[in-house]
Amino acid sequence: MYGDFQRHLRDELAAIEQAGLTKHERELATPQGAHVGVANDGEVLNLCANNYLGLAQHPEVQAAARQGLDEWGYGLASVRFICGTQTLHKTLEARLSEFLGTEDTILYPSCFDANGGLFETLLGPEDAVISDELNHASIIDGVRLCKASRYRYRNSDMADLEAQLQAADAAGARFKLITTDGVFSMDGYIAKLDEICDLAERYGALVHVDDCHATGFLGEGGRGSHEYRGCLGRVDILTGTLGKALGGASGGYTSARREIVELLRQRSRPYLFSNTVAPPVVAGALKALELAGESRELRDRLRDNTAYFRRGLEGLGFELLPGEHPIVPVMLHDAALAARFADEMLKEGIYVIAFSYPVVPKGRARIRTQVSAALTREDLDAALAAFGRVKTRLEDAAPMA
């Protein structure tokens, strides 16, 4: 029985390979950090992790995780409502609510699960969800699970968003929910949350923001894109992760109005049917949240590193997507060229990854670099020098600027 299906799968995989779109996973032989060991390639400088504040290997975060293991155990072997909630989990939920400026928070195994369990719980067939076209796959999948009418607006296009809100009203929607990434992960663009909230208030809509690429470092206090855009208290629902700036392990959350969180605890399927976030992860995230909230040093260093790196790449003649986020996309447009570029960078001791269709639109292939507070000025200079050398070597292959 498997024979025909096996041949089908092999044909699909061959087509992906022929198109130059196969995603090869490089094996790390060391912990995460500014420098990592890659199997068969030695130590390299890491420019493609979500380790924005450099906390993935911070000694205080590691010590807190070890203490969490010793005091609270390895895992709960259960879901939260049966016998899987510890004081540790309630503490992290309260701290996240305080930090983000929300009324309540609920933990999930990942932000993918948080988004997957959000829309189906809150919205019915009488309602409407209006989604930015570049939203993360977890939002898209979460929206697909719910029965609400779906509207999509062009990325950060407020005129189109307003048109979709009007269309939802014309269709008689009971409740309307606007959903957007706080930061669009492929481009580094920061959502226009102030304008989105203005429209939401004008048309009586709720606002949901996935802030995975902002929590901990964006905004004056590091609270995220809603603080960066001056929207504290105006966003109804925030989803986010503990797996990027806040320690880099795993786990996610929904932080929102109290009644929203209460209903999620009762009906959100990924919460009700998934094991509790492991105690060492929660303990490490608590320390990471403390470090992110108490000191400007890491946020300032990240901002300075990002500005320096962007200036350096522009000086080398690369085409960058504009912005000030530590996601710095280097646009090469051609998928095969981007893949070759990444391979050549690895030979130079720099770990970067090529992104091409279907992760980004066709003709928009890129090297997506990500800056970290853990990088030194010497690291950034070494990376810029390598970008320059590889650009020179491949200049005749395809336009790179």
NORQUIGI-V242799 format. One record per residue. N is the residue number from 0. RES is the residue in three letters. SS is DSSP state (A for helix, B for strand, O for the rest). Layout:
{{N | RES | SS} {N | RES | SS}}
//
This chain:
{{0 | MET | O} {1 | TYR | A} {2 | GLY | A} {3 | ASP | A} {4 | PHE | A} {5 | GLN | A} {6 | ARG | A} {7 | HIS | A} {8 | LEU | A} {9 | ARG | A} {10 | ASP | A} {11 | GLU | A} {12 | LEU | A} {13 | ALA | A} {14 | ALA | A} {15 | ILE | A} {16 | GLU | A} {17 | GLN | A} {18 | ALA | O} {19 | GLY | O} {20 | LEU | O} {21 | THR | O} {22 | LYS | O} {23 | HIS | O} {24 | GLU | O} {25 | ARG | O} {26 | GLU | O} {27 | LEU | B} {28 | ALA | O} {29 | THR | O} {30 | PRO | O} {31 | GLN | O} {32 | GLY | O} {33 | ALA | O} {34 | HIS | B} {35 | VAL | B} {36 | GLY | B} {37 | VAL | B} {38 | ALA | O} {39 | ASN | O} {40 | ASP | O} {41 | GLY | B} {42 | GLU | B} {43 | VAL | B} {44 | LEU | B} {45 | ASN | B} {46 | LEU | O} {47 | CYS | O} {48 | ALA | O} {49 | ASN | O} {50 | ASN | O} {51 | TYR | O} {52 | LEU | O} {53 | GLY | O} {54 | LEU | O} {55 | ALA | O} {56 | GLN | O} {57 | HIS | O} {58 | PRO | A} {59 | GLU | A} {60 | VAL | A} {61 | GLN | A} {62 | ALA | A} {63 | ALA | A} {64 | ALA | A} {65 | ARG | A} {66 | GLN | A} {67 | GLY | A} {68 | LEU | A} {69 | ASP | A} {70 | GLU | A} {71 | TRP | A} {72 | GLY | O} {73 | TYR | O} {74 | GLY | O} {75 | LEU | O} {76 | ALA | O} {77 | SER | O} {78 | VAL | B} {79 | ARG | A} {80 | PHE | A} {81 | ILE | A} {82 | CYS | A} {83 | GLY | O} {84 | THR | O} {85 | GLN | O} {86 | THR | A} {87 | LEU | A} {88 | HIS | A} {89 | LYS | A} {90 | THR | A} {91 | LEU | A} {92 | GLU | A} {93 | ALA | A} {94 | ARG | A} {95 | LEU | A} {96 | SER | A} {97 | GLU | A} {98 | PHE | A} {99 | LEU | A} {100 | GLY | O} {101 | THR | O} {102 | GLU | O} {103 | ASP | B} {104 | THR | B} {105 | ILE | B} {106 | LEU | B} {107 | TYR | B} {108 | PRO | O} {109 | SER | O} {110 | CYS | A} {111 | PHE | A} {112 | ASP | A} {113 | ALA | A} {114 | ASN | A} {115 | GLY | A} {116 | GLY | O} {117 | LEU | O} {118 | PHE | A} {119 | GLU | A} {120 | THR | A} {121 | LEU | A} {122 | LEU | O} {123 | GLY | O} {124 | PRO | O} {125 | GLU | O} {126 | ASP | O} {127 | ALA | B} {128 | VAL | B} {129 | ILE | B} {130 | SER | B} {131 | ASP | B} {132 | GLU | O} {133 | LEU | O} {134 | ASN | O} {135 | HIS | O} {136 | ALA | A} {137 | SER | A} {138 | ILE | A} {139 | ILE | A} {140 | ASP | A} {141 | GLY | A} {142 | VAL | A} {143 | ARG | A} {144 | LEU | A} {145 | CYS | O} {146 | LYS | O} {147 | ALA | O} {148 | SER | B} {149 | ARG | B} {150 | TYR | B} {151 | ARG | B} {152 | TYR | B} {153 | ARG | O} {154 | ASN | O} {155 | SER | O} {156 | ASP | O} {157 | MET | A} {158 | ALA | A} {159 | ASP | A} {160 | LEU | A} {161 | GLU | A} {162 | ALA | A} {163 | GLN | A} {164 | LEU | A} {165 | GLN | A} {166 | ALA | A} {167 | ALA | A} {168 | ASP | A} {169 | ALA | A} {170 | ALA | O} {171 | GLY | O} {172 | ALA | O} {173 | ARG | O} {174 | PHE | O} {175 | LYS | B} {176 | LEU | B} {177 | ILE | B} {178 | THR | B} {179 | THR | B} {180 | ASP | B} {181 | GLY | O} {182 | VAL | B} {183 | PHE | B} {184 | SER | O} {185 | MET | O} {186 | ASP | O} {187 | GLY | O} {188 | TYR | B} {189 | ILE | B} {190 | ALA | O} {191 | LYS | O} {192 | LEU | A} {193 | ASP | A} {194 | GLU | A} {195 | ILE | A} {196 | CYS | A} {197 | ASP | A} {198 | LEU | A} {199 | ALA | A} {200 | GLU | A} {201 | ARG | A} {202 | TYR | A} {203 | GLY | O} {204 | ALA | O} {205 | LEU | B} {206 | VAL | B} {207 | HIS | B} {208 | VAL | B} {209 | ASP | B} {210 | ASP | O} {211 | CYS | O} {212 | HIS | O} {213 | ALA | O} {214 | THR | O} {215 | GLY | O} {216 | PHE | O} {217 | LEU | O} {218 | GLY | O} {219 | GLU | O} {220 | GLY | O} {221 | GLY | O} {222 | ARG | O} {223 | GLY | O} {224 | SER | A} {225 | HIS | A} {226 | GLU | A} {227 | TYR | A} {228 | ARG | O} {229 | GLY | O} {230 | CYS | O} {231 | LEU | O} {232 | GLY | O} {233 | ARG | O} {234 | VAL | O} {235 | ASP | O} {236 | ILE | B} {237 | LEU | B} {238 | THR | B} {239 | GLY | B} {240 | THR | B} {241 | LEU | O} {242 | GLY | O} {243 | LYS | O} {244 | ALA | O} {245 | LEU | O} {246 | GLY | O} {247 | GLY | O} {248 | ALA | O} {249 | SER | O} {250 | GLY | O} {251 | GLY | B} {252 | TYR | B} {253 | THR | B} {254 | SER | B} {255 | ALA | B} {256 | ARG | O} {257 | ARG | A} {258 | GLU | A} {259 | ILE | A} {260 | VAL | A} {261 | GLU | A} {262 | LEU | A} {263 | LEU | A} {264 | ARG | A} {265 | GLN | A} {266 | ARG | A} {267 | SER | O} {268 | ARG | A} {269 | PRO | A} {270 | TYR | A} {271 | LEU | A} {272 | PHE | O} {273 | SER | O} {274 | ASN | B} {275 | THR | O} {276 | VAL | O} {277 | ALA | O} {278 | PRO | A} {279 | PRO | A} {280 | VAL | A} {281 | VAL | A} {282 | ALA | A} {283 | GLY | A} {284 | ALA | A} {285 | LEU | A} {286 | LYS | A} {287 | ALA | A} {288 | LEU | A} {289 | GLU | A} {290 | LEU | A} {291 | ALA | A} {292 | GLY | A} {293 | GLU | A} {294 | SER | O} {295 | ARG | O} {296 | GLU | A} {297 | LEU | A} {298 | ARG | A} {299 | ASP | A} {300 | ARG | A} {301 | LEU | A} {302 | ARG | A} {303 | ASP | A} {304 | ASN | A} {305 | THR | A} {306 | ALA | A} {307 | TYR | A} {308 | PHE | A} {309 | ARG | A} {310 | ARG | A} {311 | GLY | A} {312 | LEU | A} {313 | GLU | A} {314 | GLY | A} {315 | LEU | O} {316 | GLY | O} {317 | PHE | O} {318 | GLU | O} {319 | LEU | B} {320 | LEU | O} {321 | PRO | O} {322 | GLY | O} {323 | GLU | O} {324 | HIS | O} {325 | PRO | O} {326 | ILE | B} {327 | VAL | B} {328 | PRO | B} {329 | VAL | B} {330 | MET | B} {331 | LEU | B} {332 | HIS | B} {333 | ASP | O} {334 | ALA | A} {335 | ALA | A} {336 | LEU | A} {337 | ALA | A} {338 | ALA | A} {339 | ARG | A} {340 | PHE | A} {341 | ALA | A} {342 | ASP | A} {343 | GLU | A} {344 | MET | A} {345 | LEU | A} {346 | LYS | A} {347 | GLU | O} {348 | GLY | O} {349 | ILE | B} {350 | TYR | B} {351 | VAL | O} {352 | ILE | O} {353 | ALA | B} {354 | PHE | B} {355 | SER | O} {356 | TYR | O} {357 | PRO | O} {358 | VAL | O} {359 | VAL | O} {360 | PRO | O} {361 | LYS | O} {362 | GLY | O} {363 | ARG | O} {364 | ALA | B} {365 | ARG | B} {366 | ILE | B} {367 | ARG | B} {368 | THR | B} {369 | GLN | B} {370 | VAL | O} {371 | SER | O} {372 | ALA | O} {373 | ALA | O} {374 | LEU | O} {375 | THR | O} {376 | ARG | A} {377 | GLU | A} {378 | ASP | A} {379 | LEU | A} {380 | ASP | A} {381 | ALA | A} {382 | ALA | A} {383 | LEU | A} {384 | ALA | A} {385 | ALA | A} {386 | PHE | A} {387 | GLY | A} {388 | ARG | A} {389 | VAL | A} {390 | LYS | A} {391 | THR | A} {392 | ARG | A} {393 | LEU | A} {394 | GLU | O} {395 | ASP | O} {396 | ALA | O} {397 | ALA | O} {398 | PRO | O} {399 | MET | O} {400 | ALA | O}}
//
